[in-house]
């Protein structure tokens, strides 16, 4: 640890106090009576001699001289005596102060919580110790005086004792070490030691403090800092610290986010150069608000940074400013904050918005399909009606019969293609709740191929390889979504422009366990090994921005796993990828519980009374034409009119009713009939161009009624009505 001197020791000298030796003034005071007597005797003797030997005139003068001498001796004696008294007073007061100081030092040492040791430098022997030393080490003071300072050291630190004593004696020393108690236990200490000469003996005065509590606090602080650092690392947070418009100190994670490595960020302007040019003014304004003493010192901003390699990252910054009074003015003095890279979050938000737009497109597709179905229904019905009456139409036309037949065939083919597109739109729009039934793979695959045909056409040849595969228990729309996603992914893995050189192959079949198998293979770029484990992660995509959402394969896996199946990607030996889907076979048909009660078995042909309820007059007329040859058909364009007729006692063998109508819906008509005429409610056939509301979906799932989807198939519609009438 860092060592430094502590200054000259101010420990009291041994023996200070009432037992101190006499000073100069005291020694002079002892000789003062003798000096006074000798001086007086010498003066008297001299005066007597002069008086005896001298003449009278001389003796007279000598008398005066003697008198003067006596006066001088008396005065000087008195002055000397007064001076000696003052000197003795000063020395006595100094001795008393020295005694009090010594006593204070003794009390300080005795009552100190720190250990104080007096150590003889020559051999390290302990000369004295205070009461705290006895309490800390477990030895009595007498026992301590018999020990060397080395005896107080833990064994692994004893070797350092001599060099540390030498350094302390030379200029003072502070250091940390480990001391040993009488019972053998050890404890960390911090020592401040200084050399001094006491009564002619070179002595080390050492103050020893138990560092156990401080070490525990430091360890707790270190662990707390490590936990905080670990939490911030786990959260991906970087930290920064700065003084306003001064050098910025960044954590390693912060530097990693900005991509600056060990570069120095000397000031705010240098930091701004790392910010995207379009965001710099925003960041500058946010910083100004942060430093405004009228504010709360909080900082929050979202901006982009440009790394040295040119890549752009989104940053979320949060901070606090500490204000203080400087020269009587409130100023910001410290700035601290955190940095978080939110680029992935921004990408995810954009992808979610794209997914939301796709969901909106799906709903729109369902609505469009519904709107197309009505005109398409009567268009198809009209074409079928014309086809049935082709002979009459050909006889009335001047055009050759072959051309009439050809024109009708082309019109019917076009209508069938439109019907197939609408059916596929409804299948893939997701406009209804999941409803699992027995479905075959091949029809679903064909629907998906029709939807993806335009994407595939310019990139690859499409090859089909259909083998027998068991039916599966699945929702047609959800399973169709899986197939469509796999086809689109396969197509987008192949660059445009070389369709004949590339191939997309669709294979169906059965594995050794009797499960249905679907494979979609392509000759595209393939999946790099380093990302193979991530392709099913949500929002992971290798496609360009705007081409994919990164949700396709994740959704596929969710659907397939939900059906009890498996999905996996395999790299093809010649390049490209094979996506393999395996689904459990559906239970045998006899094990299923039918979704609706079976229709009545076909009976004898009889002419029935049929009511058609549809707000589209052309659709109602088309149905009337289709059924008129076998039944008496009445048409109502409002559900209220149909309900009124039935309430007046009219009864029908079959009621074909549109599900969605402007005022009273088919659902509401059914509910009214269940109250008014339950037997008529059971005679209803639901006509729907695509149930895309929650209420409609719930009704179709709850009520066991025959259903005919627009545009309807004429033979199927006739057979459905025959069974009800019969």
Secondary structure, DSSP 8 states (H G I E B T S, - for coil): -------------TT-STT----HHHHHHHHHHHHHHHHHHHHHHHHHHHHHHS-HHHHHHHHHHHHHHHHHHHHHHHHHHHHHHHHHHHHHHHHHHHHHHHHHHHHHHHH-SSEEEEEETTT-BEEEE-HHHHHHHS--HHHHHTSBGGGGB-GGGGGGHHHHHHHHHHH-EEEEEEEE-TTS-EEEEEEEEEEEEETTEEEEEEEEEE-HHHHHHHHHHHHHHHHHHHHHHHHTEEEEEE-TTS-EEE-HHHHHHHT-TT----SHHHHHTTB-GGGHHHHHHHHHHHH-TTS--EEEEEEEEE-TTS-EEEEEEEEEEEEEEETTEEEEEEEEEEEEE-HHHHHHHHHHHHHHHHHHHHHHHHHHHHHHHHHHHHHHHHHHHHHHTHHHHHHH-SS-HHHHHHHHHHHHHHHHHHHHHHHHHHHHS--S----EEE-HHHHHHHHHHHHHHHHHTT-EEEEEE-----EEE-HHHHHHHHHHHHHHHHHTS-TT-GGG-EEEEEEEE-TTS-EEEEEEE-SS---GGGGGGTTSTT---S-TTT--S-HHHHHHHHHHHTT-EEEEEE-TTSSEEEEEEE-B---GGGS--SS------------EEEEE-S-HHHHHHHHHHHTTTSEEEEESSHHHHHHHHHTT---SEEEEES--SSS-HHHHHHHHHHH-HHHHTTEEEEES---SHHHHHHHHHS--EEEESS--HHHHHHHHHHHH-
